[in-house]
């Protein structure tokens, strides 16, 4: 069973100079169990509390009634 899907995209981090950064958008499936939703939100909370050069950065969390999403830096070499 698949609980989430990951999409690759870009975000603009500045309104003055649009530096596009590659991001991964992790989307929780709509028909997911409540326990998976709790784990997904715990993952977001843990990522928010960590600020380290060697750990992928969380850019945002989308909380809507029909979906939950994490927007994180896409680790490109």
Backbone as JSON, one array per atom type, in Angstrom:
{
  "sequence": "XXXXXXXXXXXXXXXXXXXXXXXXXXXXXXXXXXXXXXXXXXXXXXXXXXXXXXXXXXXXXXXXXXXXXXXXXXXXX",
  "N": [[0.84, -1.18, 0.0], [0.58, 2.2, -0.86], [1.43, 5.13, 0.78], [2.18, 7.73, 0.32], [3.09, 10.12, -2.27], [5.76, 11.37, -4.26], [6.7, 14.37, -5.75], [8.68, 16.25, -8.06], [9.89, 19.55, -8.21], [10.25, 23.15, -8.53], [11.01, 26.0, -6.49], [10.63, 29.5, -5.92], [12.69, 31.5, -4.08], [12.93, 34.15, -3.45], [11.52, 37.39, -3.82], [12.74, 39.45, -5.08], [15.11, 38.59, -6.48], [14.74, 35.9, -8.38], [15.71, 33.05, -7.48], [15.69, 29.85, -8.37], [15.07, 26.94, -6.66], [15.55, 23.42, -6.54], [12.98, 21.26, -5.46], [11.42, 18.67, -3.53], [8.18, 17.47, -3.35], [6.32, 16.0, -1.05], [3.48, 14.19, -0.94], [0.75, 13.22, 0.94], [-1.41, 10.47, 0.6], [-4.91, 10.74, -0.16], [-6.69, 8.89, 0.95], [-5.6, 7.95, 3.31], [-4.82, 6.35, 6.41], [-5.6, 7.49, 9.75], [-3.47, 7.13, 11.53], [-1.24, 7.17, 9.85], [-1.39, 9.8, 8.99], [-0.8, 11.13, 11.35], [1.86, 10.3, 11.74], [3.01, 11.49, 9.51], [2.67, 14.23, 10.06], [4.22, 14.33, 12.38], [6.72, 13.82, 11.28], [7.03, 16.2, 9.84], [7.1, 18.05, 11.97], [9.43, 17.21, 13.28], [11.34, 17.71, 11.27], [11.16, 20.47, 11.14], [12.31, 21.24, 13.52], [15.0, 20.79, 13.25], [18.09, 22.13, 12.32], [20.63, 21.98, 10.35], [23.65, 21.78, 8.49], [24.06, 19.42, 7.05], [21.68, 18.14, 6.77], [18.66, 17.7, 5.05], [16.66, 20.48, 4.17], [13.52, 21.63, 5.34], [11.06, 23.32, 3.61], [8.38, 24.0, 3.69], [5.01, 23.28, 4.81], [2.0, 21.99, 3.71], [-1.22, 22.21, 4.69], [-4.21, 21.1, 4.1], [-7.73, 20.44, 3.84], [-8.13, 18.34, 2.1], [-5.63, 17.3, 1.52], [-2.22, 16.64, 2.57], [1.01, 18.0, 2.56], [4.59, 17.98, 2.27], [7.18, 20.2, 1.65], [10.34, 19.94, 0.6], [13.89, 20.45, 0.32], [15.34, 19.32, -2.67], [17.71, 16.93, -2.93], [20.12, 17.31, -5.01], [22.91, 16.25, -6.86]],
  "CA": [[0.0, 0.0, 0.0], [1.34, 3.44, -0.96], [0.88, 6.16, 1.65], [2.48, 9.06, -0.2], [3.7, 10.27, -3.58], [6.73, 12.46, -4.27], [6.83, 15.1, -7.01], [9.84, 17.12, -8.13], [9.55, 20.85, -8.76], [11.13, 24.26, -8.18], [10.38, 27.13, -5.81], [11.33, 30.78, -5.99], [12.87, 31.84, -2.67], [13.03, 35.59, -3.24], [10.7, 38.18, -4.73], [13.62, 40.37, -5.79], [15.88, 37.79, -7.41], [14.08, 34.6, -8.36], [16.61, 31.9, -7.51], [14.87, 28.66, -8.31], [15.68, 25.79, -5.99], [14.82, 22.17, -6.75], [12.32, 20.75, -4.26], [10.58, 17.48, -3.59], [6.9, 17.68, -2.67], [5.83, 14.7, -0.58], [2.03, 14.32, -0.76], [0.09, 12.1, 1.59], [-2.59, 10.02, -0.14], [-6.17, 11.19, 0.43], [-7.39, 7.82, 1.67], [-4.66, 7.42, 4.29], [-5.3, 6.14, 7.77], [-5.28, 8.56, 10.71], [-2.14, 6.9, 12.11], [-0.27, 7.64, 8.87], [-1.44, 11.27, 9.03], [-0.07, 11.54, 12.56], [3.28, 10.09, 11.47], [3.39, 12.48, 8.51], [2.79, 15.5, 10.78], [5.37, 14.21, 13.27], [7.89, 14.0, 10.42], [7.13, 17.65, 9.57], [7.52, 18.7, 13.21], [10.85, 16.86, 13.49], [12.15, 18.41, 10.28], [11.16, 21.9, 11.51], [13.14, 21.48, 14.7], [16.4, 20.51, 12.95], [18.76, 23.08, 11.44], [22.0, 21.5, 10.24], [24.14, 21.87, 7.11], [24.07, 18.11, 6.39], [20.33, 17.57, 6.79], [17.81, 18.36, 4.06], [15.85, 21.54, 4.77], [12.08, 21.68, 5.11], [10.65, 24.67, 3.2], [7.01, 24.31, 4.06], [4.01, 22.23, 5.01], [0.68, 22.37, 3.21], [-2.27, 21.53, 5.45], [-5.54, 21.37, 3.57], [-8.67, 19.39, 4.24], [-8.07, 17.2, 1.19], [-4.27, 16.79, 1.34], [-1.1, 17.1, 3.39], [2.22, 17.99, 1.74], [5.85, 18.52, 2.77], [8.04, 20.74, 0.59], [11.7, 19.84, 1.11], [14.95, 20.63, -0.66], [15.65, 18.11, -3.42], [19.16, 16.74, -2.87], [20.71, 17.07, -6.33], [24.38, 16.32, -6.9]],
  "C": [[0.89, 1.25, 0.0], [0.66, 4.51, -0.11], [1.14, 7.57, 1.14], [3.12, 8.98, -1.58], [4.65, 11.45, -3.53], [6.81, 13.05, -5.68], [8.05, 15.99, -6.93], [9.41, 18.43, -8.77], [10.59, 21.88, -8.39], [10.34, 25.3, -7.41], [11.27, 28.35, -6.0], [11.46, 31.27, -4.55], [12.97, 33.33, -2.4], [12.15, 36.3, -4.25], [11.55, 39.12, -5.56], [14.4, 39.62, -6.87], [15.34, 36.36, -7.33], [15.09, 33.47, -8.55], [15.77, 30.65, -7.35], [15.65, 27.52, -7.69], [14.86, 24.54, -6.29], [14.24, 21.66, -5.43], [11.62, 19.43, -4.57], [9.33, 17.78, -2.79], [6.34, 16.3, -2.33], [4.36, 14.87, -0.21], [1.46, 13.05, -0.14], [-1.17, 11.74, 0.81], [-3.87, 10.42, 0.6], [-6.85, 10.14, 1.29], [-6.52, 7.19, 2.76], [-5.3, 7.3, 5.67], [-4.87, 7.29, 8.68], [-3.9, 8.37, 11.32], [-1.04, 7.36, 11.15], [-0.23, 9.17, 8.82], [-0.65, 11.79, 10.23], [1.43, 11.39, 12.36], [3.81, 11.14, 10.5], [3.59, 13.85, 9.18], [3.95, 15.48, 11.77], [6.67, 14.37, 12.48], [8.1, 15.49, 10.13], [7.62, 18.39, 10.81], [8.99, 18.43, 13.5], [11.75, 17.61, 12.53], [12.23, 19.91, 10.59], [12.13, 22.19, 12.64], [14.63, 21.28, 14.45], [16.94, 21.56, 11.98], [20.24, 22.71, 11.39], [22.4, 21.49, 8.77], [24.06, 20.55, 6.35], [22.71, 17.42, 6.41], [19.45, 18.39, 5.85], [16.82, 19.3, 4.76], [14.38, 21.42, 4.37], [11.71, 23.12, 4.76], [9.23, 25.0, 3.61], [6.15, 23.07, 4.2], [2.68, 22.77, 4.51], [-0.35, 21.53, 3.96], [-3.62, 21.96, 4.89], [-6.45, 20.22, 3.96], [-8.56, 18.16, 3.35], [-6.67, 16.63, 0.99], [-3.29, 17.38, 2.34], [0.15, 16.98, 2.53], [3.4, 18.55, 2.51], [6.65, 18.99, 1.56], [9.45, 20.77, 1.15], [12.7, 20.04, -0.02], [15.24, 19.3, -1.33], [17.16, 17.99, -3.49], [19.73, 16.34, -4.21], [22.22, 17.16, -6.22], [24.84, 17.18, -8.02]]
}
